Structure formats: C-alpha cells, structure tokens
Amino acid sequence: MQGHLAWKKRLKGIVLEGRQDDVDIAQVAPDDLCALGQWLNGPAKARYGKLPQYARLRKIHAEFHLSAGQVLLNSRNGQQEDAETLLRGAFSALSDQVQLELVRFYAAARPN
C-alpha cells in the first residue's frame, strides 16, 4: 500500500507542482506490475479468489491504476485542467477506496 501512497504523492508533484518525471504510463496503468497487483493476481487469487472482498479489491485496484495512467496521459498531452480534475476527483477517490477495500479484505480473509 505504501507504493500506492507514493504514487499519489508523485502524481501530485507532476500535475500540481509541474515536476518533471519520465515515468512510463505503460508501467503505471496496468494493475499487475506493482507489488500489490502481483500478489492479487498471483498468490491471493489462488487462496482468496472466491471471497467477494477479493473481487472488489481487485476491481478497485485496477481502476486506480487506469486512473493514474489517465492522469499522466492528460498531463503529458497538455490537458492540465483535465489532469488536475481527475487527480483531485476520481483518482483521489479510487485511492481512498483501495485503502478501504484492503481493510475489508483483510477483515474477511483473516482466520477466525
């Protein structure tokens, strides 16, 4: 999860502060390249794939990554206002939802 929080900070720096960053959108938009995504698409799927909380977390996590990619794409294409709106709106909400769904998932997955 720390990686996602770092991305949130990194995107804010790029979009809101104009920091230069050569991050590859193709490395941000897919949901299976970060540590959480690799776990969700690997060991967690095999062990927890039938839990509804797992399905929700995986869906929100994928949406988070697509949104991050779109923020970067808008910023790089000079669509600064769109990038800021997405960053402060949908992307921020998805970031919060990932955290919430992680809590729900861990509560459901932990042994009784």
C-alpha positions as CSV (number, residue, x, y, z in Angstrom):
1,M,0.0,0.0,0.0
2,Q,2.9,2.3,0.6
3,G,3.7,2.1,-3.1
4,H,0.2,3.5,-3.9
5,L,0.6,6.3,-1.5
6,A,3.9,7.1,-3.0
7,W,2.3,7.2,-6.5
8,K,-0.4,9.6,-5.2
9,K,2.3,11.9,-4.0
10,R,4.3,11.5,-7.2
11,L,1.3,12.3,-9.4
12,K,0.5,15.4,-7.3
13,G,4.1,16.6,-7.8
14,I,3.8,16.1,-11.6
15,V,0.4,17.6,-12.1
16,L,0.1,20.3,-9.4
17,E,3.7,21.3,-9.0
18,G,4.9,20.8,-12.5
19,R,7.7,18.4,-11.6
20,Q,9.4,16.7,-14.5
21,D,9.1,12.9,-14.4
22,D,9.9,10.4,-17.1
23,V,7.6,7.7,-15.6
24,D,6.3,5.3,-18.3
25,I,2.5,5.3,-18.5
26,A,2.7,1.7,-19.6
27,Q,4.3,0.9,-16.2
28,V,1.6,2.7,-14.3
29,A,-1.7,1.8,-15.9
30,P,-1.6,-2.0,-15.7
31,D,-2.7,-3.3,-12.3
32,D,-0.4,-6.3,-12.2
33,L,3.1,-4.6,-12.1
34,C,3.1,-3.2,-8.6
35,A,3.7,-5.4,-5.5
36,L,0.0,-5.4,-4.5
37,G,-1.1,-6.2,-8.1
38,Q,1.4,-9.1,-8.4
39,W,0.1,-10.5,-5.1
40,L,-3.6,-10.0,-6.0
41,N,-3.1,-11.7,-9.4
42,G,-0.9,-14.5,-8.0
43,P,-1.0,-16.0,-4.5
44,A,-4.1,-14.1,-3.3
45,K,-6.1,-15.2,-6.3
46,A,-5.4,-18.8,-5.6
47,R,-6.1,-18.5,-1.9
48,Y,-8.9,-15.8,-1.7
49,G,-10.3,-15.6,-5.2
50,K,-13.7,-16.8,-4.1
51,L,-14.2,-14.0,-1.5
52,P,-16.4,-11.1,-2.7
53,Q,-14.0,-8.8,-0.9
54,Y,-11.2,-10.0,-3.0
55,A,-13.1,-9.3,-6.2
56,R,-14.0,-5.8,-5.0
57,L,-10.4,-5.1,-4.1
58,R,-9.0,-6.3,-7.4
59,K,-11.6,-4.3,-9.3
60,I,-10.9,-1.0,-7.4
61,H,-7.2,-1.6,-7.6
62,A,-7.4,-2.0,-11.4
63,E,-9.5,1.2,-11.7
64,F,-6.9,3.0,-9.5
65,H,-4.1,2.1,-11.9
66,L,-6.1,3.1,-15.0
67,S,-7.0,6.4,-13.4
68,A,-3.3,7.0,-12.6
69,G,-2.4,6.3,-16.2
70,Q,-5.1,8.7,-17.4
71,V,-3.8,11.5,-15.1
72,L,-0.3,11.1,-16.6
73,L,-1.6,11.0,-20.1
74,N,-3.7,14.1,-19.7
75,S,-0.8,15.9,-18.1
76,R,1.6,14.9,-20.9
77,N,-0.9,15.9,-23.6
78,G,-1.2,19.4,-22.2
79,Q,-4.6,18.8,-20.7
80,Q,-3.6,20.2,-17.4
81,E,-7.1,21.1,-16.2
82,D,-8.4,17.6,-17.0
83,A,-5.4,16.1,-15.2
84,E,-6.0,18.2,-12.1
85,T,-9.7,17.4,-12.1
86,L,-9.1,13.7,-12.4
87,L,-6.3,13.8,-9.8
88,R,-8.4,15.6,-7.2
89,G,-11.6,13.7,-8.1
90,A,-11.8,10.2,-9.4
91,F,-8.1,9.3,-8.8
92,S,-8.2,10.5,-5.2
93,A,-11.5,8.7,-4.5
94,L,-10.1,5.5,-6.0
95,S,-7.0,5.8,-3.9
96,D,-9.2,6.0,-0.8
97,Q,-11.3,3.1,-2.0
98,V,-8.3,0.9,-2.4
99,Q,-7.4,1.5,1.2
100,L,-10.9,0.8,2.4
101,E,-11.2,-2.3,0.3
102,L,-7.9,-3.5,1.7
103,V,-9.2,-3.2,5.2
104,R,-12.4,-5.0,4.3
105,F,-10.4,-7.7,2.5
106,Y,-8.1,-8.3,5.4
107,A,-11.0,-8.5,7.8
108,A,-12.7,-11.1,5.7
109,A,-9.5,-13.1,4.9
110,R,-8.1,-13.4,8.4
111,P,-8.6,-16.6,10.3
112,N,-11.3,-16.7,12.9
